[in-house]
Amino acid sequence: MSLCFRLNLSAAVRSPTQLLLRPRTITSSLPAIINTTVRTSSTRTFSTLPTITHRTITTTTTKMATKDTPSGGQQSGKITDWVNPNDKSGEFKRQDSSFRSFISSSDPSCPFPPEKGRYHLYVSYACPWATRALIVRKLKGLEHVISCSSVHWHMGEKGWRFPTAEEGGKGGDAEGEQVVPDPVGDKKFLREVYFGVEPEYKGRFTVPVLFDKKEGKIVNNESSEIVRMLGREFDGFIEDPKAKELDLYPEDLRSQIDEVNEWVYHDINNGVYKSGFATTQEAYEKNVVKLFEGLDKVDKHLSEVQAKGKGEFWFGERLTEVDVRLFPTIIRFDPVYVQHFKCNLRDIRSGYPAIHRWMRNLYWNVPAFRETANFLHIKKHYTCSHPQINPKGITPLGPVPDILPLEEEVEAVKAAKN
């Protein structure tokens, strides 16, 4: 079926999700007026922007073949499948993490006490969930306490693989800090780490993985719990007083942090995946609308915080888990999710001024966030590891740059401000 859309960018609407909340009737020729606005942190609306009017775009909609649908639960087919082919809803359903033990500094009976040099963190720079753990490891100054290594950015039919020394080295196709062959067990694939611990393992081979080198066991592969452990349980080994003092989950904010983490996870962190891996139009539209409603909510909150002039974090002057858990999704949004996952009702740099300001502050002013953002791994992984979405593995060059300097804006935003 061919659909014709007519764009008029001169009119204005506050939220992109409003466009999809109206009843629609699809015909062979569907006139639609898509209204956009460029917002600034002061929430002013500008209608005198450079416009493209009466531009016709023709698209062809096709139904995806069942064999092309990915599988998100236990893999009955390929690892690179993400939605169960028998699930007619087309919904991506994330599997729960399997290893959920804790490292505890307060429980003497805990089989996994905090020890310097005992644990290893397996990560991928491409993965937003693993990036959370990387950020906290750097924020807390735990590089000398917990060793770390990254897999190669490519995920094939056997899952994540470890790079060669040449691939991870200077000028290699997976260049990055600690992108090295497996330093613990000399494995070739991450799946071998899982099978080495549990030979009958039936789940997905995910990162991050917190591994106990002393006992040869996986302690935990749930990112939110690893973040919590790294944030508190190794304080006795931290040398930098400021890093030791940093509390990402302070007692007086815990209920608020838990509340924000919950909806941010469902609507945004996982929302980009539910949108991008959807195999039906209905599943895609439902989840992408929810995603942008979540982003609208985030931008509104951050604009209110920024207007007070008392800090640039979610809770003003206090850096917390909320910032750590949201940042990896937002930093990937424009370079990957807009085009690859079809999350294109807006981008961050021109559509969400408060989020854009918050993200850039973390990236440019807090080294742990910048040093764990490897755009080579990020862009290559998504575009070359999801053949059901991008079968030719072509990686877009843009946006340029991956992240803008603090005081620079895209042309549309500059025009709006003038």
N, C-alpha and C positions, 0 to 999 in steps of 0.2 A: 504494500500500500504506500503510495506517495503522499506526503503531507506537505503543504506549503504554508510557511510561517511568514508573516510580515512584521518587521521590527520597527518600533518607533522609540528611540532612546531619549527623546526630548521631554517626555512626561515623567512623572515621579511617583513612586510607591515606597512606603517605608520598609516593608519586609518582603524579601523575595518569596517567602513561603506563601504569601497571600495569593500569589499567582496560581498556585496549585491547589488551593482549597476551595475553588469554585467548581460546580458541576460542569463537566465537559462532554460534548458530543463530537466524536471523531467522524469527519466526513472526508471525501476525497480531496477537498480543498478547504482547509481550516484557517480562516483569518484570525490572527491573534495579535493583540497589541501587548508587547512586553515592556513594562515600565521599569526604569532603573533610576537610582539616585546615588550620588556620591556623598558620603557622610564624613564629617570631621568630628574631632573629639568634642567640639562645642555643640554638637547635634544640630547644626544648621543644615538646611536643605537647599541645594542649589539646582536650579532648573536651566540655567544658561550655560550648558556645557557643549563642547563639540559634539555634534549628533550625526548619526547615520539613520536616515529615514527611508522608509519604503524599500528596504532591502529584502529581497526574496531568497529564502534558503529552502532547498528541497531536500528532504530526508526520506529514507526508505526504512520502514520498520519490518523486521523479520522475527519470527519466533525461533529462539535458540533450540537447537537439537538437544535431546536428552543426553546424548553421549558427551556433549560439551559442557554440561553443568558440573560445577565443582562440589565436593563433599566436605561438610564442615565437622561432622562428628567422627566417630571411629572410621578410619579409612578402609572401606571394603574394596576400593579400587586403588587409584594412585594417590600418593602423598599430596600431589599438587591439585587434587580435587578438593573443593571447599564446601559444596552443598550436596547433600545426599540426592543422587539422581532419582530416587523414589519419592522424594519430598516435592509434591506438586505445588507447594506454596512458593517455592523458589527462594526461601529465606535462608540466609547464612546463620547457623547456630553454633556459637563458639563452645568448644568442649572444655569442661572443667579441668583444671590442673590436677595431676595425679599424686605428686609428691608434696606433702604438706607438713613436714616436721619443722620444728623451730629451734633456733639457737637461742639459748637463754643464759643470761648472766646472773639471774636471781634465783634460779631453781637448781640446787646442787644435784638433783637426781636426773637432770636433763642429759640425754645421751650425746647431745651436741653442744658442749660448752664453747664459749668464745675463746679462741686461741690464735695467736699470731702465726701465720704461715700454714695453718691447717686447711683452710678452705680456698677453693678456686671458683671463680665466677666465669662461666661460659656465656658469651653474649653474641649478638649480631648488631653492628652499627646500623643496619637497615631496619631493624625491628624496634618499633616505638616502645614496646613493653620492656625489652631488654635495656633500652636507653634510659629508662627510669632508674634502673639499678646502677647503671654506669654513672649517672649524674650524682646520685647519693654517695656512691663510693668516692667520688672526687670532692664533693662538698664536705664530707666528713674526714677527708684526709686519710683514707684507708688503703691507699695504694701500696704501702709497705706492710700492710696487715693481711690483705686478701689479694691473692694473685688473680690475674684476669687475662682472657684471650678472646679474640673474635673469630668467628667462622668467616668463610668467604661469603660474599653477598649473594651468590647464586644458590637457589634452592631447586634441585632437580628431583627426579623420581625417587631418589634415596634420601631426600631431605637435605638439611644443611650439611655442607662438607667443610673440612678444614683446609685452609689454603696451603700452598707451598710457600717456602721462604721467599722465592722470587715474586710470587703474586702479591704478597703482603708488603714487600719491601719498596723502597723508593723507586717510583716509576712503574711499579707493577699495576696490574689491572684491578687490584683490590687493596691498594696502598692505604695504610692506616696504622695507628698506634696499636701495638700488640695484635696485629693481624698476622698470626704465625701458625705453623703446624702445631697440632695438639701437644702442649707442653707437659701434660699430665700422664696420658696413657699411650701417646703416639698413635691415636686412632685416626682413621681417614674420614669418617662420617660421625656426626653427633649421635646418630642412632646407635652406634656401637657403645657409646657411653651409657645410654639407656638400657640396652640389652645386656651390657656387662653387669648392671645392677639387678635387672629383672628380666631374665631370658624370655619370659612369656608376656612381656609388655605389649599392650594392645592399643595404646594411645598415640597421640601425635608427638613428634620429636621437637619440642619447642625450646626457645630461649626466652628468658635467662634460665640458667641452671646453676644452682649453688651446690657445689660438689665437695664432699668431705674426702680429702686426699688420704687422711690417716686411716679411715675405715673403708674407703672405696665405695662410698654410698652417695646417692643423691639426697641432699637434705630437703631441697625445696625447688620447685619450678614454677611457682606462682609469683609474678612480679610484684604485686602489691604487698605480699608478705615478706619478700626479700627486701624491698624498700624499707619496710618497718623494722626489720632486723638490723640492716646496715645503719639505719638512723639512730639506733639506741644501744644495741647489745655489745658493741665493740668500743664504747667510749673509754674504757680503761686502757686501751692501747693507743689512743689518739694523742699526738704530741702537740699539735697546734691548739692553743687555748680557745681561739675563736671557733674552730671547727668542732672542738669538743663541746663547746657551749651551745652550738646550733641545735635547736630542737624543732624538727619538722612536724612533730605531732604533739604540740604542747597541750597540757591537760585542760586549760581553760578554753581551748578552741576545738577540742576533739569532736564534740557533737556537731558543730558546724562543718568541720572538715569531712566527717563521715557523710553528712547529708549532701555536700557538694560532690564529693567523690562518686557517690552513688549515681546521681543523674548524669554527671559528666561521662562516666564510664558507658552507660547505656546509650545516651543520645549522641555523644561525640567520639570518645575513644574507640568504641566498638561500632558506633554509627557509621563511620566512614567505610568500615568493612561490610556492614550489612547493606550499605548502598552499593558498593563496588562489586561485591560478589553475588548480588541478587541475580536470579536467573529468570525472573518474570518482571514485566513492567510494573505490576501492582506492588510487588515486594520492593522494587527500587524506589518508586514514588513515595510509598509510605515511609520508608526509612530516610530518604534524602530530605523530605520535608521536616521530619523530626530532628534530623541533624542540624538544619539551618535554624530551626526554632531554638535549639540549644545554643548555637553560636550567637543568635540575637540576644539571648539571655546573658551569656558571658560578656558580650560587648557592653550591654547596658550596665551590668555590675561594675566592670572595670572603668567605664567612663565616669561613674559616680565616685569611685575610689580616687581616680586621677583628678577629678574636679576639686577634691578636698585638699590636694597638695601635700598629703602626708604619706608618701610612699608609693611604690610602683608595683607591689605584689598584690596578690588576690586579697590578702588581709592588710593592705597598706604597707607598713614598714616591716612586716614579719613574713619571711620566706617560709612556706610550709609545703606539705605534701601536695596540696592542691596545685601549686605552681609546677612542681616536679611532674605530676601525673598528666597535666594538661599540655605542657610545653611540647613533648615529643609528637603529639598529634598535630599541633598548630604549625610547627616548623616544617612538617611534611606537606602541609595542605596545598600551598601554591605550587611547589615543585612536582608533586605527585598526585594528590587526591583530586584536584580540580579536573585534570584531564583523564587520568588513568581510572579513577573510580567514579567518574561522571558527577562529581560533587561541584557543579559549576553554576549554581544560582548566584554565587558571588565568590570572589577570591578574598584573601585576607588583606592584601596590600592596598586594594582600592575600595573594598566594601565594608571593612570593620576597623575603623581607625583606632579604637581603644585596644582591641586585641593586638593590632599591629604594633602599637606603641609598647604594650606589655611584653610581647614576644621579643622585640628588638632590644628592649632594656635587659632582659635576661641573657640574650645571646651576646651582646656587646659588653655588658657591664659585670656579668657573673661568669668567670672563666669556665666553670664546670659545665655550663650549658653549651657554650661554643665549642669546647674541646671534645665533646661527645657527639657533635653533629657532623657526621661524615656524609656529605651530599653525593659523593661518588657511589658509596654503598647504597644510600637511600634510593637514588634514581635508578641505578642499574638493577637492584633487586626486584623492585616492583615491575619494571617494564620487561625484564628478561626472565622472570620466574613465574609469570602467570600467563601461560600460552592460551588459556581459554579467553583471556581479555585482550592480549596483545600477541597474536600468534607469530608475528615476524620478529618480535623482540627489538623493535626500534625504540630508542630512547630519545625523547624530545630534548632539544637543546635548552629551551627556556624553562621557567622565566630567567631572565638575566638582569641582575645577579640573583643567586639563590635566595639571598636575604639582603634587603636594602640597608645602607648605613643609617644611623640614628636620625639624622636630620634630612634625609632625602626622601622624596615622594615620587610616585608614578605621575605621568603627565596629567592624567585626568584629575587627580587630587590637587595638583598644583593649579590647574585651571579653575577648579572649584574654589580654592582659597583666594584666588585673585579676583 
